[in-house]
Amino acid sequence: MKVKIFSIFSLLLLFSGLNAVQAAESRFIKVEQSQKNRICMVKNYYIPAADFSDLSVTIDDKIYYGCCLGCKQSLSNSAKHHFFYYSVDGKEIKVDKAIAGCILADREKEHAVHYFNSDKECDDFVKNPDSYSFIKPSEHQWTNWIIKLLHLDS
């Protein structure tokens, strides 16, 4: 009897472990390249049922999408919304949102979007999201200003 209970308990632990892995992998939705028009690239969120094609801006043959006229204007007037920045292992990565190789939407954070240059970067992020930090454009610009002010870039 003890052996059966132990076996059942072991199986339950095994399956609960698999469910935890599956849950971590299903937290992120990979946004297909053909679905970029469902992302507001100013607010960085994904709406699966949206189509922001009418609110797009083309700059240097690259298409950026906004969710409203204000976002469309922001994309037209400032390049700060064209890029996504993150840091991993002390290295800052810059991604052009219009040509990102891989885009993930986070189900836990109301479909907040993360952009990556390649599928490998996406896979690495999904395996260990806590090792990444994301840099807001305003924070990045502030950092660049300080570096230039202090002449740390020479």
C-alpha positions as CSV (number, residue, x, y, z in Angstrom):
1,M,0.0,0.0,0.0
2,K,2.8,2.4,0.9
3,V,4.5,1.7,-2.4
4,K,1.4,2.6,-4.4
5,I,0.9,5.8,-2.5
6,F,4.6,6.7,-3.0
7,S,4.3,5.9,-6.7
8,I,1.2,8.0,-7.1
9,F,2.8,10.9,-5.2
10,S,5.9,10.7,-7.4
11,L,3.8,10.8,-10.5
12,L,1.9,13.8,-9.2
13,L,5.2,15.6,-8.5
14,L,6.5,14.8,-12.0
15,F,3.4,16.1,-13.7
16,S,3.3,19.2,-11.6
17,G,6.9,20.0,-12.5
18,L,6.0,19.6,-16.2
19,N,3.1,22.0,-15.7
20,A,5.3,24.6,-14.1
21,V,7.7,24.4,-17.2
22,Q,4.8,24.6,-19.6
23,A,3.3,27.6,-17.6
24,A,6.6,29.5,-17.9
25,E,6.8,28.8,-21.6
26,S,3.2,29.8,-22.2
27,R,3.6,33.1,-20.3
28,F,4.9,34.7,-23.5
29,I,3.2,34.9,-26.9
30,K,5.4,35.0,-29.9
31,V,4.0,37.8,-32.2
32,E,4.4,36.8,-35.8
33,Q,6.0,39.3,-38.2
34,S,2.7,39.6,-40.1
35,Q,1.1,40.7,-36.8
36,K,3.3,43.8,-36.1
37,N,0.3,45.9,-37.0
38,R,-1.3,44.7,-33.8
39,I,1.4,46.4,-31.6
40,C,1.4,50.0,-30.5
41,M,5.2,50.7,-30.7
42,V,4.9,53.8,-28.5
43,K,3.1,52.1,-25.6
44,N,4.7,48.7,-26.3
45,Y,1.6,46.5,-26.0
46,Y,0.0,43.9,-28.2
47,I,-3.7,43.7,-28.9
48,P,-4.4,40.4,-30.8
49,A,-7.7,41.7,-32.4
50,A,-6.4,45.1,-33.4
51,D,-5.2,46.4,-36.7
52,F,-3.2,49.6,-36.5
53,S,-2.3,49.7,-40.2
54,D,-4.1,53.0,-40.6
55,L,-2.0,54.5,-37.8
56,S,1.4,53.4,-39.2
57,V,4.4,55.6,-40.1
58,T,7.0,54.6,-42.7
59,I,10.5,55.9,-42.1
60,D,13.4,54.8,-44.2
61,D,11.3,51.9,-45.6
62,K,10.5,50.7,-42.1
63,I,7.0,50.6,-40.8
64,Y,6.2,51.6,-37.2
65,Y,2.7,51.3,-35.7
66,G,0.8,53.5,-33.2
67,C,-2.6,52.8,-31.6
68,C,-4.0,56.3,-31.9
69,L,-3.3,59.6,-33.7
70,G,-1.1,60.8,-30.7
71,C,1.1,57.7,-31.0
72,K,1.3,58.1,-34.8
73,Q,2.5,61.6,-34.3
74,S,5.0,60.6,-31.6
75,L,6.4,58.0,-34.0
76,S,6.7,60.6,-36.8
77,N,8.3,63.3,-34.6
78,S,10.8,61.3,-32.5
79,A,13.0,58.3,-33.1
80,K,13.0,57.4,-29.4
81,H,10.0,55.2,-29.9
82,H,11.6,53.4,-32.8
83,F,14.0,51.5,-30.6
84,F,13.7,49.1,-27.7
85,Y,16.6,48.7,-25.2
86,Y,17.4,45.9,-22.8
87,S,20.3,44.8,-20.7
88,V,21.6,41.3,-20.1
89,D,24.9,40.2,-18.6
90,G,25.9,43.9,-18.3
91,K,25.6,44.4,-22.0
92,E,23.0,46.9,-23.4
93,I,21.2,45.7,-26.5
94,K,19.4,48.1,-28.9
95,V,16.6,46.7,-31.1
96,D,14.8,48.6,-34.0
97,K,11.2,47.7,-33.4
98,A,10.3,47.8,-37.1
99,I,12.9,45.1,-38.0
100,A,13.0,43.1,-34.8
101,G,13.7,39.4,-35.5
102,C,11.5,38.2,-32.7
103,I,8.7,39.9,-30.6
104,L,7.2,38.5,-27.4
105,A,4.0,39.7,-25.6
106,D,3.9,39.0,-21.9
107,R,0.5,37.5,-20.8
108,E,1.3,38.4,-17.1
109,K,1.9,42.1,-17.9
110,E,-1.2,42.9,-20.0
111,H,0.5,41.9,-23.2
112,A,3.5,44.2,-22.7
113,V,5.9,43.7,-25.7
114,H,9.6,42.8,-25.7
115,Y,11.6,43.1,-28.9
116,F,14.7,41.0,-29.8
117,N,17.1,40.9,-32.7
118,S,16.8,37.1,-33.2
119,D,14.9,34.0,-32.2
120,K,17.9,32.9,-30.1
121,E,17.6,36.1,-28.0
122,C,13.9,35.4,-27.6
123,D,14.6,31.8,-26.5
124,D,17.2,32.9,-24.0
125,F,14.8,35.4,-22.6
126,V,12.0,32.9,-22.2
127,K,14.4,30.5,-20.3
128,N,15.5,33.2,-17.9
129,P,13.5,36.4,-18.0
130,D,14.7,37.6,-14.6
131,S,18.2,38.0,-15.9
132,Y,17.0,40.8,-18.3
133,S,16.4,44.4,-17.4
134,F,14.5,46.7,-19.8
135,I,15.5,50.3,-20.3
136,K,12.9,52.9,-21.0
137,P,13.8,55.3,-23.8
138,S,13.9,58.3,-21.4
139,E,16.3,56.4,-19.1
140,H,18.5,55.5,-22.1
141,Q,18.6,59.1,-23.3
142,W,19.4,60.3,-19.8
143,T,22.3,57.7,-19.6
144,N,23.7,58.9,-23.0
145,W,23.5,62.5,-21.9
146,I,25.4,61.8,-18.7
147,I,28.0,59.8,-20.6
148,K,28.5,62.7,-23.1
149,L,28.5,65.3,-20.3
150,L,31.2,63.4,-18.4
151,H,33.1,62.5,-21.6
152,L,33.0,58.8,-20.7
153,D,32.5,57.8,-24.3
154,S,36.0,58.8,-25.4
